[in-house]
Amino acid sequence: MKLVSHLTVYILTYIFSIVKQNVKLFSIFLKNSEIVFTFVLLDKRLYIIYNGRMKNIVREPQQERSIEKKNRIIEAGYQLFSEVGYYGTNTAEIAKRAGVSTGIVYGYFQDKRDILICVLDIYINRVFDPILKKFDKLSAPIDYSILIPEVIDLTLKTHKKHAKMHEVLHSLGSTDEAVNSEFIALEDSLTSKISEKLLTLGEKIENAAEKVHFAMDIIQSFSHEYVFDKHEYIDYFAMREIVTNTLINLFASK
């Protein structure tokens, strides 16, 4: 963890001392250093928690040519992370693949991790946008015997297409807080949007969010089994039927 100077802590403590005494918890974000502190007041004692560095600030170009260069850098990062992994890739290789100088890369990104965060956004869009678009086009009445197999097959298709990047990002999720947070936020967003869509279409589903989240977990788990694990003793066609029937019954019961 990055060390914080005593002077910084002193200044922040002074700031805290001048706020109203009934404030129990609040955070301060220092723009220049990208550091977040949380202040907790318990039993008249002040606790200062250093929360670490926030998501890096990425320069947003305005000119079309600059935007195109930045997008090439992100795409190059996507390709290289998929091919040799995150730790097997360096900034110079990303620059070479993108057809730009290393200096230009650092003109847009502070480091390789900044590129990773942008790559993660692209991955999420490419893998999960097709599923959201399917639900956006959904109309009443819903036939779950048709919808659920289609969602399963679409999830399998996107997992196969982006299998290498999937492995890279999920392996980083256990050690990188920003990556893990993005995946959790994605789960929350998908659960909310899909359950709201079903209810908007007149589906009277008790505990809709819980059922949608459970269904997502099952489909994700099956996709991982089908695409990555490939146990020889498993009949994946039979497993697909089990998953399909389980989810049809889950939503049919409402």
PASEBA-1860 file (N, C-alpha, C; in nm, 3 decimals):
! residues 254
1> MKLVSHLT> 0.084/-0.118/0.000/0.000/0.000/0.000/0.088/0.124/0.000 ~ 0.052/0.222/-0.077/0.129/0.345/-0.088/0.130/0.419/0.047 ~ 0.250/0.465/0.086/0.260/0.538/0.210/0.202/0.678/0.196 ~ 0.138/0.726/0.298/0.079/0.859/0.299/0.156/0.945/0.397 ~ 0.195/1.064/0.357/0.276/1.151/0.442/0.199/1.196/0.565 ~ 0.275/1.221/0.673/0.213/1.270/0.797/0.147/1.405/0.775 ~ 0.205/1.485/0.688/0.148/1.617/0.660/0.010/1.605/0.599 ~ -0.005/1.512/0.503/-0.135/1.491/0.438/-0.238/1.449/0.541
9> VYILTYIF> -0.202/1.355/0.627/-0.295/1.307/0.729/-0.332/1.422/0.824 ~ -0.233/1.506/0.858/-0.260/1.618/0.947/-0.361/1.714/0.885 ~ -0.341/1.745/0.757/-0.432/1.837/0.687/-0.574/1.779/0.683 ~ -0.584/1.650/0.651/-0.715/1.587/0.641/-0.781/1.579/0.778 ~ -0.701/1.557/0.881/-0.756/1.554/1.017/-0.812/1.690/1.055 ~ -0.742/1.796/1.014/-0.789/1.931/1.042/-0.922/1.957/0.970 ~ -0.931/1.911/0.844/-1.055/1.927/0.768/-1.170/1.859/0.843 ~ -1.141/1.739/0.891/-1.245/1.665/0.962/-1.289/1.738/1.089
17> SIVKQNVK> -1.195/1.803/1.155/-1.225/1.866/1.284/-1.319/1.983/1.272 ~ -1.332/2.041/1.151/-1.417/2.159/1.136/-1.555/2.126/1.082 ~ -1.582/1.998/1.055/-1.715/1.961/1.010/-1.805/1.940/1.131 ~ -1.935/1.929/1.107/-2.031/1.911/1.216/-2.003/1.781/1.291 ~ -2.022/1.783/1.419/-1.987/1.670/1.503/-2.077/1.548/1.482 ~ -2.196/1.571/1.426/-2.286/1.458/1.409/-2.254/1.376/1.283 ~ -2.152/1.415/1.209/-2.112/1.338/1.092/-2.035/1.216/1.139 ~ -2.081/1.099/1.100/-2.019/0.976/1.146/-1.922/0.917/1.042
25> LFSIFLKN> -1.949/0.940/0.915/-1.869/0.875/0.812/-1.872/0.958/0.685 ~ -1.756/0.988/0.631/-1.751/1.050/0.501/-1.615/1.027/0.437 ~ -1.605/1.051/0.306/-1.481/1.026/0.234/-1.435/1.152/0.165 ~ -1.303/1.161/0.145/-1.244/1.273/0.071/-1.161/1.218/-0.043 ~ -1.180/1.276/-0.159/-1.108/1.233/-0.278/-1.013/1.344/-0.320 ~ -0.884/1.317/-0.315/-0.784/1.415/-0.355/-0.757/1.398/-0.503 ~ -0.798/1.495/-0.585/-0.791/1.481/-0.729/-0.649/1.457/-0.780 ~ -0.557/1.538/-0.735/-0.423/1.530/-0.791/-0.355/1.397/-0.760
33> SEIVFTFV> -0.372/1.348/-0.639/-0.306/1.224/-0.600/-0.393/1.102/-0.621 ~ -0.520/1.124/-0.655/-0.615/1.016/-0.677/-0.622/0.923/-0.556 ~ -0.624/0.982/-0.438/-0.629/0.904/-0.315/-0.762/0.928/-0.246 ~ -0.816/0.823/-0.188/-0.941/0.836/-0.115/-0.919/0.800/0.031 ~ -0.967/0.888/0.120/-0.964/0.861/0.263/-1.108/0.853/0.313 ~ -1.134/0.759/0.401/-1.264/0.752/0.468/-1.242/0.787/0.615 ~ -1.325/0.877/0.668/-1.316/0.917/0.807/-1.432/0.852/0.883 ~ -1.399/0.789/0.994/-1.501/0.727/1.077/-1.487/0.783/1.218
41> LLDKRLYI> -1.599/0.829/1.274/-1.598/0.881/1.411/-1.672/0.782/1.500 ~ -1.597/0.712/1.586/-1.656/0.614/1.676/-1.615/0.647/1.819 ~ -1.713/0.664/1.905/-1.687/0.693/2.046/-1.591/0.810/2.063 ~ -1.615/0.915/1.983/-1.537/1.039/1.988/-1.391/1.021/1.946 ~ -1.360/0.908/1.885/-1.224/0.885/1.835/-1.226/0.884/1.683 ~ -1.128/0.946/1.625/-1.121/0.959/1.480/-1.038/0.846/1.421 ~ -1.095/0.778/1.323/-1.022/0.675/1.250/-1.012/0.718/1.105 ~ -0.892/0.715/1.052/-0.871/0.752/0.912/-0.830/0.626/0.836
49> IYNGRMKN> -0.908/0.593/0.736/-0.882/0.473/0.657/-0.836/0.513/0.518 ~ -0.719/0.468/0.481/-0.669/0.494/0.346/-0.724/0.388/0.253 ~ -0.806/0.429/0.157/-0.874/0.336/0.069/-0.798/0.305/-0.059 ~ -0.685/0.370/-0.079/-0.606/0.338/-0.197/-0.637/0.426/-0.316 ~ -0.576/0.391/-0.425/-0.586/0.470/-0.547/-0.714/0.438/-0.622 ~ -0.780/0.539/-0.670/-0.901/0.518/-0.748/-0.864/0.481/-0.892 ~ -0.965/0.455/-0.972/-0.945/0.425/-1.113/-0.866/0.538/-1.179 ~ -0.763/0.501/-1.253/-0.677/0.601/-1.314/-0.753/0.692/-1.410
57> IVREPQQE> -0.704/0.814/-1.422/-0.765/0.910/-1.512/-0.707/0.891/-1.652 ~ -0.792/0.865/-1.749/-0.749/0.845/-1.886/-0.781/0.970/-1.966 ~ -0.684/1.016/-2.040/-0.704/1.137/-2.120/-0.803/1.108/-2.232 ~ -0.902/1.194/-2.247/-1.003/1.178/-2.351/-0.974/1.274/-2.466 ~ -0.922/1.223/-2.578/-0.892/1.311/-2.692/-1.018/1.366/-2.757 ~ -1.006/1.482/-2.821/-1.120/1.548/-2.883/-1.117/1.535/-3.035 ~ -1.000/1.537/-3.094/-0.989/1.531/-3.239/-1.008/1.387/-3.288 ~ -1.069/1.375/-3.405/-1.101/1.243/-3.459/-0.977/1.156/-3.476
65> RSIEKKNR> -0.869/1.217/-3.523/-0.746/1.141/-3.544/-0.691/1.089/-3.412 ~ -0.697/1.171/-3.309/-0.648/1.130/-3.177/-0.736/1.021/-3.117 ~ -0.866/1.033/-3.136/-0.959/0.930/-3.087/-0.929/0.796/-3.154 ~ -0.901/0.802/-3.284/-0.871/0.679/-3.358/-0.743/0.614/-3.306 ~ -0.643/0.694/-3.274/-0.517/0.641/-3.220/-0.541/0.575/-3.084 ~ -0.616/0.644/-3.001/-0.643/0.588/-2.868/-0.718/0.455/-2.879 ~ -0.816/0.448/-2.968/-0.891/0.325/-2.987/-0.803/0.213/-3.040 ~ -0.705/0.247/-3.125/-0.611/0.147/-3.175/-0.525/0.091/-3.061
73> IIEAGYQL> -0.488/0.178/-2.970/-0.408/0.134/-2.855/-0.488/0.038/-2.767 ~ -0.614/0.072/-2.742/-0.698/-0.014/-2.660/-0.720/-0.149/-2.728 ~ -0.746/-0.145/-2.858/-0.767/-0.270/-2.933/-0.641/-0.354/-2.935 ~ -0.524/-0.289/-2.947/-0.398/-0.362/-2.943/-0.379/-0.428/-2.807 ~ -0.416/-0.355/-2.701/-0.410/-0.413/-2.567/-0.502/-0.533/-2.555 ~ -0.620/-0.521/-2.610/-0.717/-0.632/-2.607/-0.658/-0.755/-2.674 ~ -0.598/-0.737/-2.791/-0.541/-0.849/-2.865/-0.425/-0.913/-2.790 ~ -0.334/-0.830/-2.740/-0.215/-0.883/-2.673/-0.247/-0.947/-2.539
81> FSEVGYYG> -0.337/-0.887/-2.462/-0.377/-0.948/-2.336/-0.440/-1.086/-2.362 ~ -0.516/-1.096/-2.471/-0.579/-1.222/-2.507/-0.475/-1.326/-2.548 ~ -0.372/-1.281/-2.618/-0.272/-1.373/-2.675/-0.169/-1.419/-2.572 ~ -0.115/-1.326/-2.494/-0.005/-1.362/-2.403/-0.033/-1.327/-2.258 ~ -0.153/-1.278/-2.228/-0.188/-1.244/-2.092/-0.149/-1.103/-2.055 ~ -0.202/-1.057/-1.943/-0.177/-0.921/-1.898/-0.031/-0.902/-1.857 ~ 0.021/-0.995/-1.776/0.157/-0.981/-1.726/0.261/-1.013/-1.832 ~ 0.220/-1.080/-1.938/0.313/-1.110/-2.047/0.321/-1.001/-2.151
89> TNTAEIAK> 0.248/-0.893/-2.130/0.244/-0.782/-2.226/0.305/-0.657/-2.163 ~ 0.380/-0.581/-2.242/0.430/-0.452/-2.194/0.381/-0.340/-2.284 ~ 0.400/-0.218/-2.239/0.348/-0.101/-2.310/0.411/-0.085/-2.448 ~ 0.540/-0.117/-2.458/0.609/-0.104/-2.587/0.548/-0.197/-2.692 ~ 0.510/-0.317/-2.650/0.448/-0.413/-2.742/0.310/-0.365/-2.785 ~ 0.237/-0.305/-2.692/0.105/-0.250/-2.725/0.120/-0.137/-2.827 ~ 0.220/-0.050/-2.805/0.245/0.060/-2.897/0.279/0.009/-3.037 ~ 0.365/-0.092/-3.043/0.405/-0.150/-3.172/0.285/-0.209/-3.244
97> RAGVSTGI> 0.201/-0.283/-3.172/0.083/-0.345/-3.233/-0.014/-0.237/-3.281 ~ -0.024/-0.128/-3.209/-0.115/-0.020/-3.246/-0.059/0.070/-3.355 ~ 0.071/0.057/-3.384/0.133/0.140/-3.486/0.161/0.281/-3.442 ~ 0.188/0.298/-3.311/0.218/0.431/-3.257/0.344/0.420/-3.173 ~ 0.397/0.535/-3.132/0.515/0.536/-3.045/0.472/0.511/-2.901 ~ 0.569/0.468/-2.819/0.541/0.448/-2.676/0.501/0.579/-2.611 ~ 0.562/0.689/-2.657/0.529/0.820/-2.603/0.383/0.856/-2.624 ~ 0.328/0.820/-2.740/0.186/0.848/-2.767/0.098/0.768/-2.673
105> VYGYFQDK> 0.137/0.643/-2.645/0.059/0.562/-2.550/0.052/0.632/-2.415 ~ 0.166/0.682/-2.368/0.169/0.749/-2.238/0.102/0.887/-2.244 ~ 0.077/0.936/-2.364/0.002/1.059/-2.377/-0.144/1.041/-2.343 ~ -0.193/0.916/-2.355/-0.333/0.887/-2.326/-0.352/0.809/-2.196 ~ -0.254/0.729/-2.160/-0.267/0.640/-2.045/-0.147/0.656/-1.951 ~ -0.174/0.647/-1.822/-0.065/0.657/-1.725/0.021/0.531/-1.722 ~ -0.043/0.416/-1.742/0.031/0.290/-1.738/-0.052/0.181/-1.806 ~ 0.003/0.060/-1.804/-0.061/-0.054/-1.869/-0.196/-0.086/-1.805
113> RDILICVL> -0.207/-0.061/-1.676/-0.331/-0.093/-1.607/-0.445/-0.005/-1.655 ~ -0.414/0.121/-1.691/-0.517/0.208/-1.748/-0.575/0.145/-1.875 ~ -0.486/0.089/-1.956/-0.531/0.023/-2.080/-0.618/-0.097/-2.045 ~ -0.579/-0.171/-1.941/-0.657/-0.287/-1.898/-0.800/-0.249/-1.864 ~ -0.819/-0.138/-1.791/-0.953/-0.095/-1.752/-1.038/-0.064/-1.875 ~ -0.977/0.000/-1.975/-1.049/0.028/-2.101/-1.080/-0.100/-2.177 ~ -0.986/-0.194/-2.174/-1.008/-0.325/-2.237/-1.123/-0.397/-2.169 ~ -1.130/-0.387/-2.038/-1.239/-0.450/-1.963/-1.374/-0.395/-2.007
121> DIYINRVF> -1.382/-0.264/-2.028/-1.507/-0.203/-2.076/-1.548/-0.259/-2.211 ~ -1.449/-0.276/-2.301/-1.477/-0.332/-2.433/-1.526/-0.475/-2.421 ~ -1.458/-0.552/-2.336/-1.496/-0.693/-2.317/-1.641/-0.703/-2.268 ~ -1.675/-0.623/-2.170/-1.811/-0.625/-2.116/-1.913/-0.593/-2.224 ~ -1.883/-0.491/-2.305/-1.975/-0.453/-2.413/-1.990/-0.565/-2.515 ~ -1.879/-0.627/-2.553/-1.885/-0.730/-2.657/-1.952/-0.858/-2.609 ~ -1.936/-0.889/-2.483/-1.992/-1.014/-2.432/-2.137/-1.000/-2.385 ~ -2.169/-0.889/-2.322/-2.300/-0.878/-2.258/-2.400/-0.789/-2.331
129> DPILKKFD> -2.354/-0.703/-2.419/-2.448/-0.621/-2.496/-2.544/-0.706/-2.579 ~ -2.497/-0.814/-2.646/-2.592/-0.896/-2.722/-2.705/-0.952/-2.638 ~ -2.675/-0.986/-2.513/-2.779/-1.039/-2.424/-2.878/-0.930/-2.386 ~ -2.826/-0.813/-2.352/-2.915/-0.701/-2.317/-3.002/-0.660/-2.435 ~ -2.946/-0.662/-2.555/-3.023/-0.626/-2.674/-3.136/-0.726/-2.698 ~ -3.111/-0.853/-2.667/-3.216/-0.955/-2.681/-3.333/-0.923/-2.588 ~ -3.303/-0.882/-2.465/-3.409/-0.849/-2.371/-3.476/-0.716/-2.405 ~ -3.400/-0.624/-2.463/-3.459/-0.497/-2.506/-3.567/-0.520/-2.612
137> KLSAPIDY> -3.545/-0.618/-2.699/-3.640/-0.647/-2.808/-3.753/-0.740/-2.765 ~ -3.745/-0.788/-2.642/-3.844/-0.884/-2.594/-3.981/-0.820/-2.581 ~ -4.084/-0.895/-2.617/-4.221/-0.846/-2.606/-4.309/-0.953/-2.542 ~ -4.421/-0.910/-2.486/-4.515/-1.001/-2.422/-4.603/-1.068/-2.528 ~ -4.650/-1.189/-2.501/-4.619/-1.273/-2.385/-4.484/-1.343/-2.402 ~ -4.418/-1.374/-2.291/-4.286/-1.437/-2.295/-4.302/-1.588/-2.290 ~ -4.237/-1.653/-2.385/-4.234/-1.800/-2.387/-4.096/-1.841/-2.338 ~ -4.086/-1.881/-2.210/-3.957/-1.914/-2.151/-3.894/-2.038/-2.214
145> SILIPEVI> -3.976/-2.125/-2.272/-3.920/-2.244/-2.337/-3.842/-2.207/-2.462 ~ -3.866/-2.087/-2.515/-3.790/-2.035/-2.629/-3.680/-1.940/-2.582 ~ -3.716/-1.849/-2.491/-3.622/-1.747/-2.446/-3.499/-1.805/-2.378 ~ -3.518/-1.896/-2.284/-3.407/-1.946/-2.204/-3.303/-2.021/-2.287 ~ -3.344/-2.114/-2.376/-3.242/-2.178/-2.461/-3.167/-2.078/-2.549 ~ -3.235/-1.974/-2.596/-3.170/-1.872/-2.678/-3.065/-1.796/-2.598 ~ -3.098/-1.762/-2.473/-3.003/-1.689/-2.387/-2.883/-1.778/-2.355 ~ -2.908/-1.905/-2.328/-2.798/-2.000/-2.300/-2.705/-2.010/-2.419
153> DLTLKTHK> -2.761/-2.028/-2.538/-2.679/-2.042/-2.659/-2.602/-1.914/-2.690 ~ -2.665/-1.800/-2.667/-2.598/-1.672/-2.691/-2.483/-1.653/-2.593 ~ -2.504/-1.692/-2.468/-2.398/-1.682/-2.368/-2.282/-1.775/-2.403 ~ -2.312/-1.896/-2.447/-2.208/-1.989/-2.490/-2.129/-1.933/-2.608 ~ -2.199/-1.873/-2.702/-2.135/-1.818/-2.822/-2.037/-1.708/-2.786 ~ -2.079/-1.614/-2.700/-1.992/-1.502/-2.664/-1.875/-1.549/-2.578 ~ -1.897/-1.649/-2.492/-1.788/-1.702/-2.411/-1.683/-1.770/-2.499 ~ -1.729/-1.843/-2.599/-1.634/-1.909/-2.690/-1.553/-1.805/-2.768
161> KHAKMHEV> -1.621/-1.703/-2.816/-1.556/-1.602/-2.900/-1.451/-1.523/-2.822 ~ -1.476/-1.499/-2.694/-1.386/-1.416/-2.613/-1.325/-1.497/-2.499 ~ -1.301/-1.626/-2.524/-1.257/-1.717/-2.419/-1.124/-1.675/-2.356 ~ -1.027/-1.637/-2.438/-0.895/-1.603/-2.385/-0.900/-1.478/-2.298 ~ -0.972/-1.376/-2.345/-0.983/-1.254/-2.266/-1.061/-1.280/-2.138 ~ -1.160/-1.367/-2.146/-1.238/-1.403/-2.028/-1.147/-1.460/-1.919 ~ -1.059/-1.551/-1.958/-0.969/-1.613/-1.862/-0.873/-1.510/-1.801 ~ -0.823/-1.420/-1.885/-0.730/-1.317/-1.837/-0.797/-1.228/-1.733
169> LHSLGSTD> -0.915/-1.178/-1.766/-0.983/-1.082/-1.678/-1.031/-1.147/-1.549 ~ -1.084/-1.267/-1.558/-1.134/-1.332/-1.437/-1.020/-1.375/-1.345 ~ -0.905/-1.406/-1.402/-0.789/-1.438/-1.317/-0.741/-1.314/-1.243 ~ -0.756/-1.195/-1.306/-0.716/-1.070/-1.242/-0.819/-1.024/-1.140 ~ -0.944/-1.070/-1.155/-1.050/-1.027/-1.066/-1.024/-1.059/-0.921 ~ -0.948/-1.165/-0.894/-0.921/-1.205/-0.756/-0.813/-1.119/-0.690 ~ -0.736/-1.045/-0.771/-0.626/-0.965/-0.716/-0.640/-0.816/-0.743 ~ -0.720/-0.778/-0.842/-0.734/-0.638/-0.879/-0.873/-0.590/-0.839
177> EAVNSEFI> -0.879/-0.499/-0.744/-1.007/-0.452/-0.690/-1.094/-0.385/-0.796 ~ -1.030/-0.309/-0.888/-1.106/-0.238/-0.991/-1.173/-0.337/-1.086 ~ -1.100/-0.441/-1.126/-1.156/-0.542/-1.216/-1.271/-0.615/-1.147 ~ -1.250/-0.655/-1.023/-1.354/-0.723/-0.947/-1.478/-0.636/-0.931 ~ -1.456/-0.508/-0.903/-1.568/-0.414/-0.886/-1.648/-0.398/-1.014 ~ -1.578/-0.397/-1.127/-1.646/-0.386/-1.256/-1.738/-0.505/-1.281 ~ -1.690/-0.624/-1.247/-1.771/-0.744/-1.267/-1.891/-0.747/-1.172 ~ -1.872/-0.702/-1.050/-1.983/-0.696/-0.956/-2.088/-0.594/-1.003
185> ALEDSLTS> -2.039/-0.478/-1.050/-2.129/-0.375/-1.102/-2.205/-0.426/-1.223 ~ -2.137/-0.506/-1.306/-2.202/-0.565/-1.423/-2.314/-0.659/-1.381 ~ -2.287/-0.744/-1.283/-2.390/-0.835/-1.232/-2.511/-0.758/-1.181 ~ -2.483/-0.653/-1.106/-2.592/-0.571/-1.052/-2.675/-0.508/-1.164 ~ -2.606/-0.456/-1.266/-2.674/-0.390/-1.377/-2.760/-0.488/-1.456 ~ -2.703/-0.605/-1.487/-2.778/-0.706/-1.563/-2.900/-0.753/-1.485 ~ -2.881/-0.780/-1.357/-2.993/-0.825/-1.274/-3.104/-0.722/-1.272 ~ -3.067/-0.597/-1.252/-3.166/-0.489/-1.245/-3.240/-0.471/-1.377
193> KISEKLLT> -3.165/-0.462/-1.487/-3.227/-0.435/-1.617/-3.316/-0.549/-1.664 ~ -3.270/-0.672/-1.646/-3.348/-0.787/-1.693/-3.473/-0.806/-1.609 ~ -3.461/-0.797/-1.477/-3.578/-0.816/-1.391/-3.680/-0.706/-1.413 ~ -3.633/-0.582/-1.431/-3.724/-0.471/-1.459/-3.794/-0.489/-1.593 ~ -3.723/-0.541/-1.691/-3.783/-0.565/-1.823/-3.895/-0.668/-1.813 ~ -3.868/-0.776/-1.741/-3.970/-0.882/-1.726/-4.094/-0.828/-1.656 ~ -4.075/-0.749/-1.552/-4.189/-0.693/-1.478/-4.263/-0.590/-1.562 ~ -4.189/-0.513/-1.643/-4.252/-0.414/-1.731/-4.342/-0.481/-1.834
201> LGEKIENA> -4.303/-0.602/-1.876/-4.382/-0.676/-1.974/-4.501/-0.749/-1.911 ~ -4.521/-0.725/-1.782/-4.639/-0.782/-1.717/-4.618/-0.917/-1.653 ~ -4.493/-0.962/-1.643/-4.466/-1.090/-1.579/-4.477/-1.074/-1.428 ~ -4.569/-1.146/-1.369/-4.589/-1.137/-1.224/-4.497/-1.238/-1.156 ~ -4.370/-1.199/-1.142/-4.268/-1.288/-1.087/-4.235/-1.245/-0.945 ~ -4.258/-1.336/-0.850/-4.220/-1.307/-0.713/-4.068/-1.320/-0.700 ~ -4.006/-1.225/-0.630/-3.860/-1.224/-0.614/-3.790/-1.228/-0.749 ~ -3.831/-1.137/-0.838/-3.778/-1.134/-0.974/-3.626/-1.117/-0.978
209> AEKVHFAM> -3.575/-1.022/-0.901/-3.430/-0.997/-0.903/-3.352/-1.119/-0.856 ~ -3.403/-1.186/-0.752/-3.334/-1.305/-0.701/-3.334/-1.417/-0.804 ~ -3.446/-1.435/-0.872/-3.456/-1.541/-0.973/-3.367/-1.511/-1.094 ~ -3.365/-1.385/-1.136/-3.281/-1.346/-1.249/-3.134/-1.366/-1.215 ~ -3.095/-1.323/-1.096/-2.955/-1.337/-1.055/-2.916/-1.484/-1.045 ~ -3.005/-1.565/-0.991/-2.981/-1.709/-0.980/-2.966/-1.770/-1.119 ~ -3.053/-1.731/-1.211/-3.047/-1.781/-1.348/-2.916/-1.742/-1.415 ~ -2.872/-1.618/-1.393/-2.744/-1.572/-1.448/-2.629/-1.657/-1.396
217> DIIQSFSH> -2.631/-1.687/-1.265/-2.525/-1.769/-1.206/-2.520/-1.908/-1.268 ~ -2.638/-1.967/-1.287/-2.643/-2.102/-1.344/-2.592/-2.102/-1.489 ~ -2.638/-2.005/-1.568/-2.597/-1.998/-1.708/-2.447/-1.972/-1.720 ~ -2.395/-1.881/-1.634/-2.252/-1.852/-1.634/-2.172/-1.977/-1.597 ~ -2.218/-2.046/-1.494/-2.148/-2.166/-1.448/-2.146/-2.273/-1.558 ~ -2.262/-2.292/-1.623/-2.268/-2.390/-1.731/-2.177/-2.349/-1.847 ~ -2.174/-2.221/-1.879/-2.088/-2.171/-1.987/-1.941/-2.197/-1.957 ~ -1.901/-2.175/-1.831/-1.763/-2.200/-1.792/-1.730/-2.349/-1.804
225> EYVFDKHE> -1.824/-2.432/-1.761/-1.806/-2.577/-1.774/-1.790/-2.616/-1.921 ~ -1.879/-2.567/-2.002/-1.885/-2.605/-2.144/-1.763/-2.556/-2.221 ~ -1.722/-2.432/-2.196/-1.616/-2.370/-2.275/-1.477/-2.399/-2.219 ~ -1.463/-2.398/-2.086/-1.329/-2.405/-2.027/-1.296/-2.540/-1.962 ~ -1.387/-2.596/-1.883/-1.353/-2.714/-1.803/-1.351/-2.843/-1.885 ~ -1.459/-2.869/-1.957/-1.467/-2.983/-2.048/-1.430/-3.115/-1.982 ~ -1.503/-3.149/-1.875/-1.482/-3.277/-1.808/-1.526/-3.392/-1.900 ~ -1.445/-3.491/-1.910/-1.474/-3.602/-2.002/-1.597/-3.681/-1.959
233> YIDYFAMR> -1.624/-3.686/-1.830/-1.735/-3.767/-1.780/-1.869/-3.693/-1.786 ~ -1.869/-3.567/-1.830/-1.992/-3.489/-1.836/-2.050/-3.491/-1.977 ~ -2.180/-3.521/-1.986/-2.254/-3.510/-2.112/-2.312/-3.369/-2.115 ~ -2.248/-3.279/-2.189/-2.286/-3.139/-2.186/-2.419/-3.111/-2.257 ~ -2.458/-3.197/-2.346/-2.590/-3.181/-2.407/-2.698/-3.212/-2.304 ~ -2.672/-3.316/-2.223/-2.767/-3.349/-2.116/-2.768/-3.239/-2.010 ~ -2.650/-3.185/-1.978/-2.642/-3.077/-1.880/-2.716/-2.954/-1.929 ~ -2.704/-2.925/-2.058/-2.775/-2.810/-2.115/-2.925/-2.827/-2.097
241> EIVTNTLI> -2.976/-2.945/-2.118/-3.119/-2.972/-2.100/-3.160/-2.954/-1.954 ~ -3.074/-3.000/-1.863/-3.104/-2.986/-1.720/-3.110/-2.838/-1.681 ~ -3.012/-2.760/-1.728/-3.009/-2.617/-1.700/-3.133/-2.549/-1.759 ~ -3.165/-2.583/-1.883/-3.280/-2.522/-1.950/-3.409/-2.551/-1.875 ~ -3.432/-2.677/-1.843/-3.557/-2.716/-1.776/-3.566/-2.657/-1.636 ~ -3.452/-2.648/-1.566/-3.450/-2.589/-1.432/-3.494/-2.443/-1.436 ~ -3.442/-2.369/-1.534/-3.475/-2.227/-1.542/-3.616/-2.203/-1.596 ~ -3.662/-2.286/-1.686/-3.800/-2.274/-1.734/-3.896/-2.292/-1.617
249> NLFASK> -3.871/-2.395/-1.537/-3.956/-2.421/-1.420/-3.946/-2.308/-1.318 ~ -3.827/-2.249/-1.305/-3.807/-2.141/-1.210/-3.896/-2.020/-1.243 ~ -3.901/-1.984/-1.370/-3.978/-1.867/-1.410/-4.124/-1.901/-1.438 ~ -4.151/-2.023/-1.476/-4.289/-2.062/-1.502/-4.369/-2.064/-1.373 ~ -4.299/-2.097/-1.261/-4.369/-2.103/-1.133/-4.408/-1.963/-1.084 ~ -4.325/-1.861/-1.121/-4.347/-1.719/-1.088/-4.370/-1.699/-0.939
END
